Amino acid sequence: MELHRCSLLALLLAVTCSVAVAYDPLDPKGNITIKWDVISWTPDGYVAMVTMSNYQMYRQILAPGWTVGWSWAKKEVIWSIVGAQATEQGDCSKFKGGIPHSCKRTPAIVDLLPGVPYNQQIANCCKAGVVSAYGQDPAGSASAFQVSVGLAGTTNKTVKLPTNFTLAGPGPGYTCGPATIVPSTVYLTPDRRRRTQALMTWTVTCTYSQQLASRYPTCCVSFSSFYNSTIVPCARCACGCGHDGYRGNGGGGRNARAGDGRSRRNSGHGGGGHSGGTECIMGDSKRALSAGVNTPRKDGAPLLQCTSHMCPIRVHWHVKLNYKDYWRAKIAITNFNYRMNYTQWTLVAQHPNLNNVTEVFSFQYKPLLPYGNISKLYHHLFFLLSGIVPAFISIPVLIGRHHGHDDTGMFYGLKFYNDLLMEAGPFGNVQSEVLMRKDYNTFTFSQGWAFPRKIYFNGDECKMPPPDSYPYLPNSAPIAPPRSMAAAASAILVVLLLVA
């Protein structure tokens, strides 16, 4: 019996720890898987179909797109690629006849641009490296290219797997594991009457860490409500302010005069997570209104509007209305980057009342259940353990709060309407309202309950305001003092006046 108890406790701890160490607690299974399918052998190597599948629910790869790299195990070369290209050819001087596409021992591969000739295309290629999030657009969450490898093995026994895989999407943040041989991929012919399979298959799994991608957050959150006139702004320097950079004051004095178009540059210590410093200009300066201000730079350096928070993105949550059985919140997303727009943006919010969303206006909405299957295991463990350890009686409550209910949801734009968040300026914002049904067992406007616990924009967690700054709910009107106290106060005042 004692052994049985220990086994169950160990299993519970193992499940709990496995959840805790996930890269993203709201998307624990999210990753990008790169699959190599060898589809034919050549006299000196093989032809492989390389497919990159984005299994992240709300994190996409934006322009300028992905870059995949690796190290060859031997002296392999790339004879040709369809649907992508190597960024460098390398030293191919030893080849007298046909010249390989790339002789680099550590090639870097990028997607082709849309509109290339059809003989250079394959399925899921040529999107400038842009890959959609799986939860938003499953059909657009894959990218592929075909590569012909030479000076390599020509059988399953002699092929050496590439090593040291890297993925930029488009910047840092991804860590890739080693290539692993898996069962060969099975294909259906177009008429779906015959199955074929790859000659050999291996996969590489890449996971994302926001800490590796950026020293600072890339977005911040502000709050307001109908029941309090206080507007809680983004925290000062939420996305980093360099020691010599702009330190706004929320609308008071300015570090740059608005009329002369002067700009400020944050040092490399700040800059909203962007290396090399972040330049900012005042929103009403001449430069902000000039032509060419929205032209991206080759190095991807942002040009931000000077603010106290210095974040490229601000998400504002406003508690708007209160009804008998419902309440309404407004969500507004503002872009402060003059050099970047956000195609197919995503916003993830965590709030206990998102399990009762009635209607979302002008945004798409999808609930996320990161631990839906794990919660069932917890429930089974509860029934087993409740008779052994009385303390486990509280487990179902915790499960309901954290693992069983859809208190997390993803918002994204309507196609061809507001799925593009424009650059900073008069059109650099999108907004919507959410109507939620009240659960009277939990609903309250006090203690900041009406505001989200977490906000993610494009897969990165945003900086939240300090909890003690949330708009508070006035408990009651000021209580009038008793008449006796008022009379006593008046008498004391008269005495003081006479003494004076």
C-alpha positions in Angstrom: 0.0 0.0 0.0 2.8 2.4 0.9 4.5 1.6 -2.4 1.3 2.3 -4.2 1.0 5.7 -2.6 4.6 6.6 -3.4 4.1 5.6 -7.0 1.0 7.8 -7.4 2.7 10.8 -5.7 5.7 10.4 -8.0 3.5 10.3 -11.1 1.7 13.5 -10.0 4.9 15.3 -9.3 6.3 14.2 -12.7 3.3 15.5 -14.6 3.4 18.8 -12.6 7.1 19.3 -13.2 6.7 18.5 -16.9 4.2 21.3 -17.2 6.3 23.8 -15.2 9.4 23.4 -17.4 7.6 24.0 -20.7 9.0 26.9 -22.8 5.5 28.5 -23.1 3.0 27.6 -20.4 0.1 28.6 -22.7 1.4 26.6 -25.6 3.4 23.7 -24.1 3.4 21.7 -27.3 4.3 24.6 -29.6 7.4 24.1 -31.7 8.7 24.2 -35.3 9.5 20.8 -36.7 11.9 20.6 -39.7 11.4 17.2 -41.5 13.8 15.8 -44.1 12.3 13.2 -46.4 14.8 11.5 -48.8 12.7 10.9 -51.9 15.4 9.5 -54.2 19.0 8.5 -54.4 21.4 10.0 -56.9 24.9 8.7 -58.1 26.6 10.8 -55.3 23.9 11.6 -52.8 20.2 12.1 -52.5 17.2 14.4 -53.1 15.3 15.4 -50.0 12.0 17.3 -49.5 12.5 19.6 -46.5 9.3 20.7 -44.8 9.1 23.2 -41.9 5.9 22.9 -39.9 4.9 25.6 -37.4 3.0 23.9 -34.6 2.9 27.0 -32.4 -0.7 28.1 -31.8 -0.1 31.9 -31.8 3.5 32.6 -32.8 4.2 33.1 -36.5 7.3 34.0 -38.6 7.0 37.4 -40.1 8.9 39.2 -42.8 11.8 39.1 -43.7 11.2 35.5 -43.0 13.0 32.4 -41.8 16.6 31.4 -42.2 17.5 27.7 -41.7 21.1 26.6 -41.2 23.1 23.5 -40.4 26.6 21.9 -40.6 27.3 19.1 -42.9 28.7 16.0 -41.3 31.2 15.3 -44.1 32.0 17.3 -47.3 28.5 17.5 -48.8 27.5 20.1 -51.3 24.1 21.4 -52.5 23.8 20.7 -56.2 20.4 22.5 -56.5 17.5 23.8 -54.6 13.8 24.2 -55.6 11.7 26.6 -53.6 14.5 28.2 -51.7 18.1 29.3 -52.0 21.4 29.4 -50.1 22.5 32.9 -49.1 26.2 32.1 -50.0 27.7 29.8 -52.7 31.0 29.4 -50.9 34.2 28.1 -52.4 33.4 25.8 -55.3 36.8 26.2 -57.1 37.6 22.4 -57.0 34.6 21.6 -59.3 35.6 21.7 -63.0 32.3 20.9 -64.6 28.9 21.7 -63.1 29.1 24.2 -60.3 27.1 23.4 -57.2 24.5 25.8 -55.8 26.4 25.9 -52.5 29.7 24.5 -51.3 29.4 26.0 -47.8 30.0 23.6 -45.0 27.5 25.6 -42.9 24.8 26.7 -45.5 22.1 29.2 -44.6 18.8 28.7 -46.6 16.1 31.3 -47.1 12.7 31.1 -48.8 12.1 32.6 -52.3 10.0 35.6 -52.9 6.5 35.4 -54.3 6.3 35.5 -58.1 9.3 33.5 -59.0 9.1 31.3 -62.2 7.0 28.2 -61.8 9.9 25.9 -62.5 11.5 27.2 -59.3 8.5 26.6 -57.2 7.1 23.7 -55.2 4.1 23.4 -52.8 4.3 25.7 -49.7 7.3 27.6 -51.0 8.0 31.1 -52.1 6.2 33.2 -49.4 9.3 35.3 -48.5 9.8 33.1 -45.4 6.5 34.1 -43.8 4.8 31.2 -41.9 1.5 31.5 -40.2 0.7 30.4 -36.7 -1.0 27.0 -36.6 -3.9 28.2 -34.4 -4.6 31.0 -36.8 -4.1 29.6 -40.3 -3.2 25.8 -40.4 -3.0 25.8 -44.2 -0.3 28.6 -44.1 1.7 27.2 -41.2 4.2 25.2 -43.4 7.0 26.1 -45.7 9.0 23.7 -47.9 11.8 23.3 -50.4 13.6 20.5 -52.3 17.3 20.0 -52.1 19.7 17.8 -54.1 22.7 16.9 -52.0 26.0 15.6 -53.4 29.2 14.0 -52.1 27.0 12.3 -49.5 25.9 8.8 -48.7 23.7 7.0 -51.1 22.0 4.5 -48.8 20.3 4.6 -45.4 23.5 3.2 -43.9 25.9 5.7 -45.4 24.0 8.9 -45.1 25.3 11.1 -42.3 22.7 13.5 -40.7 23.5 17.2 -40.7 24.2 18.7 -37.3 24.1 22.1 -35.5 20.7 23.2 -36.9 19.8 26.8 -36.4 16.6 28.7 -37.1 16.1 32.5 -37.3 12.5 33.5 -37.3 13.5 36.1 -38.5 15.6 37.1 -35.4 17.0 35.0 -32.5 15.0 33.0 -30.0 14.9 29.5 -31.5 17.0 26.6 -30.2 17.1 23.5 -32.3 17.8 20.0 -31.1 19.7 17.3 -33.0 18.4 15.5 -36.0 16.6 12.3 -35.2 15.8 9.4 -37.5 12.0 8.6 -37.4 9.8 6.2 -39.3 9.6 7.2 -43.0 6.8 9.5 -44.1 4.0 7.9 -46.0 2.4 9.7 -49.0 -0.9 9.2 -50.8 -0.9 9.5 -54.6 -3.2 12.2 -56.0 -6.0 9.6 -56.7 -5.6 8.4 -53.1 -5.4 4.8 -54.2 -1.7 4.1 -53.6 0.7 4.8 -50.8 4.3 5.5 -51.2 6.9 6.3 -48.6 10.1 8.3 -48.2 13.4 6.3 -48.4 14.6 7.8 -45.2 13.2 10.5 -42.8 14.7 12.5 -40.0 13.3 15.5 -38.0 14.6 18.4 -36.1 12.6 20.2 -33.4 13.1 23.9 -32.7 11.6 25.7 -29.6 11.3 29.4 -28.9 12.4 31.3 -25.8 11.5 34.9 -25.4 14.5 35.4 -23.0 16.8 34.3 -25.9 15.0 36.5 -28.4 15.1 39.8 -26.5 16.5 41.2 -23.3 13.4 43.3 -22.9 9.7 42.8 -23.6 8.5 44.0 -27.0 5.0 45.1 -25.9 3.3 46.5 -22.9 -0.3 46.7 -21.4 -2.3 49.6 -20.1 -5.7 49.6 -18.3 -8.7 51.8 -17.8 -12.3 51.3 -16.7 -15.7 53.0 -16.6 -15.8 52.9 -12.8 -12.6 54.8 -12.2 -11.2 57.8 -14.0 -7.7 56.5 -13.5 -5.9 55.4 -16.7 -3.0 53.1 -15.8 -0.3 53.6 -18.5 2.4 51.2 -19.6 5.2 51.0 -17.1 8.0 53.5 -17.7 10.7 52.0 -19.8 8.7 48.8 -20.0 10.6 47.7 -23.1 13.9 49.2 -22.1 15.2 52.8 -22.1 18.9 53.3 -22.8 21.0 55.4 -20.4 21.2 58.1 -23.1 17.8 57.3 -24.6 14.4 59.0 -24.5 12.7 58.9 -21.1 9.3 60.3 -21.7 7.0 61.7 -19.0 3.6 60.8 -20.3 2.9 64.0 -22.1 4.8 66.7 -20.2 8.2 68.0 -21.2 9.9 66.5 -24.2 13.4 65.5 -24.9 13.1 66.5 -28.5 11.3 69.5 -29.9 8.3 68.4 -32.0 8.7 70.9 -34.7 12.3 70.3 -35.8 12.1 66.6 -36.5 15.0 65.8 -34.2 15.2 62.2 -33.0 16.7 60.4 -30.0 18.5 57.1 -30.0 18.5 54.6 -27.1 21.8 53.0 -26.4 22.3 49.3 -26.9 21.3 48.8 -23.3 17.7 49.5 -24.0 15.8 49.8 -27.2 12.8 47.6 -26.6 14.7 44.4 -27.1 16.4 45.5 -30.4 20.1 45.3 -30.6 22.2 48.2 -31.6 19.9 50.8 -30.0 16.4 52.1 -30.8 15.8 55.4 -32.5 12.7 57.4 -31.7 11.0 60.5 -33.0 8.1 62.6 -31.7 4.7 61.6 -33.1 4.0 65.2 -34.2 7.4 66.0 -35.6 8.1 66.8 -39.3 10.0 63.6 -39.7 7.0 61.5 -38.6 4.9 63.1 -41.3 7.6 63.0 -44.0 7.7 60.6 -47.0 9.8 57.5 -46.5 9.5 57.3 -42.7 7.9 53.9 -43.1 10.7 52.5 -45.3 12.2 49.5 -43.5 16.0 49.3 -43.2 18.0 46.3 -44.3 19.2 45.6 -40.7 15.6 45.7 -39.5 16.3 48.5 -37.0 13.0 50.0 -35.7 12.0 53.6 -35.6 9.7 54.2 -32.7 7.5 57.0 -31.6 9.1 58.5 -28.4 7.0 57.3 -25.5 7.6 56.8 -21.8 7.4 53.0 -22.3 9.4 52.8 -25.5 7.5 49.7 -26.7 6.8 48.9 -30.4 3.3 47.6 -29.3 0.9 48.8 -26.7 -2.2 46.8 -25.8 -5.0 48.7 -23.9 -7.7 46.8 -22.0 -10.7 49.0 -21.1 -13.6 47.7 -18.9 -16.3 49.5 -20.8 -19.8 48.5 -19.7 -21.7 46.5 -17.1 -25.0 44.8 -17.7 -27.2 42.6 -15.6 -25.9 39.3 -16.9 -23.0 40.5 -19.1 -20.1 42.8 -19.2 -18.0 44.3 -22.0 -14.3 45.0 -22.5 -12.6 46.9 -25.2 -9.2 45.9 -26.6 -7.1 48.3 -28.6 -3.7 47.5 -30.1 -1.4 50.4 -31.1 1.8 50.2 -33.2 4.5 52.7 -32.3 7.0 51.4 -34.9 7.2 53.5 -38.0 9.2 50.9 -40.0 7.1 47.8 -39.4 3.6 46.6 -39.9 2.2 43.3 -38.6 0.6 40.9 -41.0 -1.7 38.3 -39.4 -1.0 39.5 -35.9 -2.2 37.5 -32.9 -3.1 38.6 -29.4 -3.5 36.1 -26.5 -5.2 37.0 -23.3 -5.6 35.0 -20.1 -8.7 35.9 -18.0 -11.0 33.7 -16.0 -14.2 35.0 -17.8 -12.9 34.1 -21.3 -14.6 30.7 -20.8 -17.9 32.6 -21.2 -17.3 34.7 -24.3 -20.6 35.6 -25.9 -19.5 37.7 -28.8 -16.4 39.3 -30.2 -16.8 42.4 -32.4 -14.5 42.9 -35.4 -11.8 40.3 -34.3 -11.6 36.6 -34.7 -11.5 34.6 -31.5 -10.4 31.1 -30.6 -10.2 29.6 -27.1 -6.9 27.9 -26.2 -6.8 24.8 -24.0 -3.1 24.2 -23.3 -3.6 21.5 -20.7 -7.0 20.0 -21.7 -5.7 16.4 -21.9 -3.5 16.7 -18.8 -6.4 17.9 -16.7 -8.1 14.5 -17.3 -5.1 12.8 -15.9 -5.2 15.1 -12.8 -8.9 14.2 -12.3 -8.1 10.4 -12.5 -5.2 10.9 -10.0 -7.5 12.8 -7.7 -10.0 10.0 -7.4 -7.1 7.6 -6.8 -5.4 9.8 -4.2 -8.4 11.2 -2.4 -8.8 8.0 -0.4 -5.1 8.0 0.5 -4.1 11.6 1.1 -6.9 13.9 2.4 -5.0 17.0 1.2 -5.7 16.1 -2.4 -9.4 17.1 -1.8 -8.5 20.6 -3.2 -7.0 19.3 -6.5 -10.2 19.6 -8.6 -10.5 23.3 -7.6 -7.0 23.9 -8.9 -7.6 21.9 -12.0 -10.7 23.9 -12.8 -8.8 27.2 -12.4 -5.7 26.3 -14.3 -6.1 23.2 -16.4 -9.7 22.4 -17.2 -11.3 25.6 -18.4 -10.7 27.8 -21.4 -9.6 30.9 -19.5 -7.1 31.6 -22.3 -8.1 32.9 -25.8 -6.5 34.1 -29.0 -7.7 37.1 -30.9 -6.7 37.9 -34.5 -7.9 40.1 -37.3 -10.6 39.5 -39.9 -9.1 38.7 -43.3 -8.8 41.7 -45.6 -10.3 43.9 -42.9 -8.0 44.3 -39.9 -5.6 41.4 -40.1 -2.9 44.0 -41.0 -1.7 46.3 -38.2 -0.3 49.3 -40.0 2.8 51.2 -39.1 2.8 53.9 -36.4 0.6 56.8 -37.3 -3.1 57.6 -37.6 -3.9 54.1 -39.0 -1.5 52.1 -36.8 -4.1 50.6 -34.5 -6.8 48.0 -34.4 -9.6 47.5 -31.8 -12.5 45.4 -30.8 -14.9 44.7 -28.0 -15.6 41.5 -26.1 -19.0 40.6 -24.6 -18.8 38.1 -21.7 -21.5 36.4 -19.7 -21.1 36.8 -15.9 -20.4 33.8 -13.7 -21.8 35.0 -10.4 -19.6 32.5 -8.5 -16.5 34.4 -9.6 -17.5 37.7 -11.2 -16.5 40.9 -9.5 -15.1 44.3 -10.4 -13.0 44.5 -7.2 -9.3 43.7 -6.8 -8.6 44.1 -10.5 -10.5 41.0 -11.4 -11.8 42.5 -14.6 -8.3 42.9 -16.1 -6.3 40.1 -17.8 -3.6 38.1 -16.0 -1.4 37.9 -19.1 -1.2 39.3 -22.5 0.8 38.0 -25.4 1.3 39.8 -28.8 2.6 37.7 -31.7 3.7 35.1 -29.2 5.7 37.4 -26.9 4.5 38.1 -23.3 3.8 41.8 -22.7 4.8 43.8 -19.7 1.9 44.2 -17.3 1.3 47.2 -15.0 2.1 46.7 -11.3 -0.9 45.1 -9.6 -1.2 47.8 -7.0 -1.8 50.4 -9.8 -4.9 48.8 -11.3 -8.1 50.9 -11.4 -9.9 50.2 -8.1 -13.6 49.9 -7.6 -15.0 52.5 -5.2 -16.4 50.5 -2.3 -19.1 53.1 -1.3 -19.9 56.8 -1.1 -18.3 58.8 1.7 -20.2 58.3 4.9 -21.6 61.5 6.4 -20.4 62.1 9.9 -22.9 61.9 12.8 -24.5 65.2 13.9 -22.9 65.0 17.3 -19.4 64.8 15.7 -20.2 67.7 13.3 -21.4 69.8 16.3 -18.2 69.0 18.3 -16.0 69.9 15.3 -17.8 73.2 14.9 -17.4 74.0 18.6 -13.7 73.2 18.4 -13.3 75.4 15.4 -15.0 78.4 17.1 -12.8 78.0 20.2 -9.7 78.0 18.0 -10.8 81.1 16.2 -11.5 82.9 19.5 -8.1 82.0 20.8 -6.4 83.2 17.7 
